[in-house]
Amino acid sequence: MSYETELYTFDFEDVLRFIVSISDEFERVMMVGHNPAYTFLFNFLSDDTIENLPTCGACLLRFDVEKWADLKHKKGETLWI
């Protein structure tokens, strides 16, 4: 586990830049953060759209990629919200 101060942001593009830079040695990543960044990030990456990821809300997305840098707009499969 690590704490990344750069993720204390309300801009989903900052979070996305961080995610695509994650080492490919990690197959799974859990992110915790603030809105509106995470609602916008979900809507950017997911095959679904939500109005709001509520306080203490969570979601799980699956990506069919070999590298984190290969994440694409609307290519995440929503497993649960």
N, C-alpha and C positions, 0 to 999 in steps of 0.2 A: 504494500500500500504506500502511496505517496500523496503528499499535499502539494498542489501546484498553485501558487498565488496568482499566476497568470490566468487561471480559470475563474477567478473572482471577477466576473464580467457579466454584462447584460447583453452582449453582442454575440449572436450565434456564430458569426463568421470567425471570431476569436476561438471559440470552442472547436469549430470544424478544423481550423488550421492546426490546433493542438492534436486532434484525433488523427488526422492524416500524417502527422509526424511521429506517431507512436511506433515503437520498434515492432517489427513483424514477428518477433519471438513471442509476443503476447497474442493468444488466440481470442481471449475474452477480456473485456474492459468494462468496468462499472464507473459511471460518471455521476457526480452529485453537484448540483449547481442551482442557479437562480433563473427565474423568468425575467424578461421574456425570452432569454436566450434558449432555454431548453424547449419551449413550445415551438419556437421558430426552427430550431435544429431538428426536432422531430418532424415537423411539416416539410422541411427540406429533404431529409433523408428517407422518410417513410413512404410506403405505398399507400398510406392512409393520411387523413388530415384531421386534426383536432382543433377545437376552439381555444382550449387552454389546458395545460398540464398543471393541475392544481397544486397548492402547497402540500408538500409531502407526497405528491403524486409520483408514480413510477411507470416506466414502460420498458419493454424489451424488444429490440430489433435484431434481426439476423441479416447478415450481408454475405452474399456469395462472391467473396473476393479473396485473393491470396495475400494481398498487401493492404494495409490501412490506407495507403496513398491512392488506392483504386476506388475509394468510395465515390459514388455518383448520386446526383440528384434523383430522388424518388426511387432508388433501387433497394432500399431496405425493406425487409419483410417484417411487418408488425406481428409479433407473437402474442403480446398482451399489453394492455394499458391499465 
